[in-house]
């Protein structure tokens, strides 16, 4: 992991401050970000409206279903704000 990302206190503090609706995408076999750390980060998010979407595959293997979910999530939340 890049040394700039190894800031657990900062990441935990900032995650608790996230209150916007959040879609958290996790690649189950991610070779860059360990799964346990990603799940811990998801749990730390301060948003009351958070969704975890996990897909099999390595870091760069984005499934079409994931892209569709991102688009739907953004459309719903942007429309709700107007």
C-alpha positions, 0 to 999 in steps of 0.5 A: 500500500502506498505510504500516503494511504497508511494514515489510520487515525486520519482515515478513521476520523474523516470517515466518521465525518462522512454524513452524505448518502454513501455507496461503498464499492468493494472488490472481494479479491482486491490486491491493493486494499485489504478486505478487512480494512475496507470493511472496517472503513465502511463500518466507520462511515458516519452516514446513516444512509450507507450501502455496501456493494461487494463484487468478486474480482481484483481491484481493477475488475469492475463489473457492468452491474457495479457501474449500473448500481453507481449510476442508479445510486447517483441518479436517485440521490441527485434527484432527491436533492432537487 
